[in-house]
Amino acid sequence: MPKNREPFASLLLYRAFKYSVVNPMLRVYFRGRIYGAENVPRNGPLVIVSNHASNFDPPIVSNSVRRPVSYMAKEELFKIPVLKQVIELYGAYPVNRGSSDRNAIRKALEYLNNGWAVGIFLQGTRTKDGRITDPKKGAALIAAKAKAPLIPVCLCGTQDIEQKGYAIPQRVPVTVRIGELISPPNSTTKEDLAAVTEKCTVEINKLHDLGR
């Protein structure tokens, strides 16, 4: 497998999980619609930046961009036998949320250097309405260090999937809109990182304004 492509085993697991679970649930249960998938490069390093409103967002994003997306996951999950091997194969990497994020950045760069797409939620946490109001510069920093393009992805409707008092995900319409590639920052200066972060924020919120 060329270095600008995910390992064959990861691609195999991604496709199996996508077509047996995620795609049917997105297309049928959530009546999902995806726009702009043609904007996503099929291989090579890529930083995917998106809004975040639900625990269902990572698999929905990965399904929509048509390639595996590596996300950070809490390190406790990597202590569970079998699950550890599965999520590592799928591209997850551990992060200790109570310590510095240097290790997470290092792992993200490692995946990008091996041709993966790395997914980063621009605000770093879930928001109630799916809009980004307080973006972080981490995605721009990683893109600058890896010299990898960024692509904005907007999830509309996922904020309604999980509701208090309901044990199962709610059957709500979900729309995924994918924007055009954004060049990485020219440097890691605060000004360059802020400019690219702002551009990503504007693009994602603009896509969000289109609604479902």
C-alpha angles and dihedrals in degrees: 000000000000116000092245091063132066116258115277093243091055092048090050093050091045093053093045093051093041098052097036100043122359103043096047091047093047096043100039110022097036095029086230124199123194124199127185100019088139088068092068118095109234094221142011130062115318135169111215113201120190146159118259131216106140144037086239092065101091097057091040091054093046091049093048098050091050097231137076115279121203115221132181115249132191110274093236089075090062091063093064113095115241092005088068092056093044098050092044090053089049090054104259118144128195127252130182103223091200096058141050117309093223092106091051090051091048091051092047090053090048091055092046091051087055093053101262129140110239120207121215128177104226095218093040094229141046121283125205098236101027095248121127114235104153110035122188125222096227095100092051091047093052092046091050094050093046094038086228125149121244127224124199118227125186124199114201120193102011090110087074097051097084115048132171114260094026122099095193129058113267119247099242129149114262127196126190119199121189120198132203127286118279120207117241120254115279090232142357094257116131091245096053093045091049092049094053092042090053091049091052091048093050092048095049094047090046089055089046090055089062088069127200 
